[in-house]
């Protein structure tokens, strides 16, 4: 996983609520067994028309947002399908952080597993960020995970993040290895469950 | 402190508390499909890690397969989809994981075959790389959707780093009027709280209405709770659930079942348990609902008109749907009718839709298909003669899978077409680029198919009597 420490770049405004993962990564890009080649799929039907031509009115097709690293979004960003392809595609498009008043649960988890920083801040903090992002001359921002701040010209917006998530994102650590370090605790749990709820161990797929 | 059912389920599966809001949660059962699992297995192989507990997983092919009859995988024209099906099979063989592949008589939509084979029980934690895993809440299990990285995490550790949710109570009381279904109850809930209204919450559905529903109807409710942003939905298990499980192939048996029942009967929220949010629904006031927009919370009773837009998103939705405020949905012409999905393709759904269709013909302007949720559902329906009713009415009688709910296979509609659909998401492009989806109950879809337009199903019920 790519670590996230301090990243600077263009922020694109995308304030509509309920942008779902079908929009972020349409179905025609989900027929893979690897994680590659998904940049083209990210927001595909918003970026391109039926003939494959760019839609000039879509924010990520405009200068300077073509090289955006951050998206300032509306409520419930990433709702819908669990497809992690959406997160892979955003990263491949160059997006490193999503800032929104609320981010859908499964998508939020998928972000942190891939080093895409998902930040929730109150709508009152999102609004000035959208305003800054909407003007090309103030759209450059810096996100400092260590200090938990979003800087946009004169603006400094603090954000909350749990220590567990923060450390994993800062280090880019292998989540699975981190959990496997607790192997003894998992085995102990299983032993306890086998004595308290033995039926859970007797009738599953292959007993 | 008194605990809610959700809190009990989390506590009983906590391996260790990681911080104020995260626990390491043990996963009793994990289900995989062909399109969200390949990269998880690939990650496992790259790191050279074994599957922690192979017998705690089941894999099912459902998302990309065609629903027209095929003889072998070679008949699937879509190379990517075929490769995903083949890859799932290889991965399951390599790791000794049970697979219901495309030609297995138990194949079907994962959230339909898991209950019907008795894999989902009260008190379990069940994860799956699909957002509609909330379905298992109908059994008093904690079911939730996960992404591909988390699939890899469960395969390797049998656990997940889990963010605990706040409990929400949705109290539904009263007798549902004739023609109003579980689908309408959950759509009413989603409309009331909004598409993010249950975000960060685990919902518990309770009340006399829920108690009166069948287990299958409760699955419809828990399934679609995710459309309000709920990462989990639970219903306290009762005798109906215990009876449903009794005798199913993978349910506990004998002394194990006796011991399990002793435990399952304790799975309720305790008196005095605190919920962070409480929502009340009066079932007697619910009418058949239809979505008008591109988010599942944008719905109105079929008797009413489309409300005035309140924000840009509403305007955009109306524009995409080709509709305007003040317009009546009743009478709106449709091009397609689809009965299927993990929300509404169980045998009870098919029985109810067939009852509406009996003796009627699908309007000649409408292409109508019914996709039974599983091969088992299909067999039972055929034994009851439901297939004949659907066919005679003019519906295509298909094989099982997710099909046009998300149109990953070749069941896809054309731009501009309007589809009456018993599914769970009316997102832009969900059933095909530019397709206009209207969510409703399977009975309402059947009525729309016959009329060639959206109609209040209760009017057809009156003519039946």
Interface residues (C-beta under 8 A of the other chain):
Chain A: X16 X17 X18 X20 X22 X23 X26 X27 X30 X31 X32 X33 X34 X35 X45 X50 X74 X75 X76 X79 X80 X81 X82 X83 X84 X87 X102 X104 X105 X106 X107 X109 X110 X113 X114 X162 X163 X164 X174 X175 X176 X179 X180 X182 X185 X186 X189 X190 X193 X197 X198 X199 X200 X202 X203 X204 X205 X206 X207
Chain B: X15 X16 X18 X19 X20 X21 X22 X24 X26 X28 X29 X35 X36 X38 X39 X42 X47 X49 X52 X54 X55 X56 X57 X58 X64 X78 X79 X80 X81 X83 X84 X87 X96 X97 X98 X118 X119 X123 X124 X129 X130 X131 X145 X146 X147 X148 X149 X150 X152 X153 X156 X157 X158 X159 X161 X163 X195 X196 X199 X200 X229 X231 X250 X251 X252 X253 X256 X257 X259 X260 X263 X295 X311 X312 X313 X316 X406 X407 X408 X415 X425 X427 X428 X429 X430 X433
